[in-house]
Every structure is written in structure tokens, then in C-alpha cells.
Amino acid sequence: RPVEEVTWYECQQFAEKLCALEGLPTNTYRLPLEREWEYACRAGTTTAFFFGDDQARLGIYDEYSENNYRAHAEVGLRPPNAYGLYNMHGNVWEWCLDFFALSYDGAPTDGRPRWNVDGPTDAVSRGGSFANPPGWLASGCRMGTRPSASHYNNGFRLVRVVKKGDETTSTPRLK
């Protein structure tokens, strides 16, 4: 099952502790940037969902239809996307490293997270949850949430930054 009911800050602490536990530099494990999350979710597609635009097919990829808003589901029960990632649509909202802004205007283009926002400092969440209607589960759907909030339908996944020539692993941890 996904980890849920964690704040954005707790996710940061978990990533830092995981780096320390494995003896890796800080930020080797981190929350994905918003654009990394969407790239991973889309898995090379341009449609609303990685499997196409048909919301009726959501039932085999998320918990919305069968779960009837009860709770998140065990990860890996539904088919993965083309990149082998599970539960990108509709299990729990997933924290991203960036802060939320209504538009992408002014967002960094150099690989840094977006932290230059006007107004409330909300962190980005992506993916939708079991408690949302199908439109909220689309690859491009995004939400801003207070970083200090923990919700029953918000969780996270980490990325592992692999530098060119890094022989310690062959694939990033995205689950």
C-alpha cells in the first residue's frame, strides 16, 4: 500500500534519512519535480491518461470505480504504464518537490524545482486519488496543498538521482 497521511516536510526528512542510511549524498533521493512526475506518468503519451483518453478504462488502472471512495489500494495490482510505473492515476495524490503556481510562467527551465511563487506557498500534488472523480486523475491534473498538511489520500514516491557514470544502481527508485 502507498504511504499516506504524510506532510511534504516529512517526505523531505524521509528522503534525507534514506540518503544518510545508504551513505549517499543529500538529494540523491528526493521527491520528483513536477515535470518529472508528469513525464513519468505519461510514459511517452500525450493523452489524458497513459492508456489513452477513455475515462471508462480507468477502472483497470485506479481505485475510483471499484473502490467506491473507500481507501487506497495495494500498489501493483493494476497494469503499469509503458515505463513500468504502477498506480500513477488515482491511488493517492503524490507530493512533488515544486511549489504550486496557477501557470507555468516563470518556472525554472534548468532542472531546479519551482520555489518562486506568489501567494500561499503550497506544494504540488499530482495523480489524483481514490476519492476524486475521473477528470482529476488525468496526467496533467495538479493541485496545490499546504506542505504541513497530511491527508488520508495524499502520499509520495521518490526518485533516485543517478549521475552519469554512477555504477551503484542501474535504475532509479520511483515506487
Residue pairs with C-beta under 8 A, 6 or more apart in sequence:
1 72
1 73
1 74
1 75
2 72
2 75
2 87
2 91
2 92
2 155
2 157
3 155
3 156
4 72
4 92
4 151
4 152
4 153
4 154
4 155
5 150
5 151
5 152
5 154
5 155
6 14
6 95
6 150
6 154
6 155
6 156
7 147
7 148
7 149
7 150
8 31
8 95
8 123
8 145
8 147
8 148
8 149
9 147
9 148
10 150
11 31
11 95
11 156
11 158
12 30
12 31
14 156
14 158
15 27
15 29
15 30
15 31
15 158
16 26
18 29
18 158
19 25
19 26
19 27
19 28
19 29
22 28
24 168
27 161
28 160
28 161
29 158
29 159
29 160
29 161
29 173
30 97
30 158
30 159
30 161
31 95
31 96
31 97
31 156
31 158
31 159
32 40
32 94
32 96
32 97
32 157
32 158
32 159
32 174
33 96
33 97
33 98
33 111
33 113
34 96
34 97
34 98
34 113
34 114
34 124
34 126
34 142
36 96
36 159
37 94
37 96
37 126
37 127
38 126
38 139
38 140
40 83
40 85
40 88
40 174
41 50
41 81
41 85
41 88
41 89
41 126
41 127
41 139
42 50
42 81
42 139
43 50
43 81
43 82
43 83
43 85
44 82
44 83
45 51
45 52
45 82
45 139
47 53
47 139
48 55
48 138
48 139
48 140
49 55
49 57
49 58
49 61
49 89
49 137
49 138
49 139
50 81
50 82
50 88
50 89
50 139
51 57
51 61
51 81
55 134
55 135
58 64
58 65
58 89
58 90
58 134
58 137
59 65
59 66
60 78
60 79
61 78
61 79
61 89
61 90
62 78
62 87
62 89
62 90
62 91
62 128
62 130
62 137
63 71
63 72
63 73
63 90
63 91
63 130
64 90
64 130
64 132
64 133
64 134
64 137
67 73
67 130
69 130
69 131
70 130
71 130
71 152
72 91
72 92
72 129
72 130
72 153
72 155
73 87
73 91
73 130
75 86
75 87
75 91
75 175
76 86
76 87
78 86
78 87
80 86
81 88
85 174
85 175
86 175
87 127
88 127
88 139
89 127
89 128
89 137
89 138
89 139
90 127
90 128
90 129
90 130
90 132
90 137
91 127
91 129
91 130
91 155
92 127
92 129
92 130
92 153
92 154
92 155
93 125
93 126
93 127
93 128
93 129
93 143
93 145
93 151
93 153
93 154
93 155
94 125
94 126
94 127
94 154
94 155
94 156
94 157
95 123
95 124
95 125
95 145
95 154
95 155
95 156
96 123
96 124
96 125
96 126
97 113
97 123
97 124
98 107
98 113
98 114
98 115
98 123
98 124
99 113
99 114
99 115
99 116
99 117
99 121
99 122
99 123
99 124
99 144
100 117
100 122
100 123
100 124
100 142
100 143
100 144
100 145
101 107
101 114
101 117
101 118
106 116
107 114
108 114
108 116
120 144
120 146
121 147
122 144
122 145
122 146
122 147
123 144
123 145
123 146
123 147
124 142
124 143
124 144
125 142
125 143
125 144
125 145
125 154
126 141
126 142
126 143
127 137
127 141
128 136
128 137
128 138
128 141
129 136
129 153
129 154
130 153
131 153
132 153
135 141
145 151
145 154
157 174
157 175
158 173
158 174
159 172
159 173
159 174
160 169
160 172
160 173
160 174
161 172
162 169
162 172
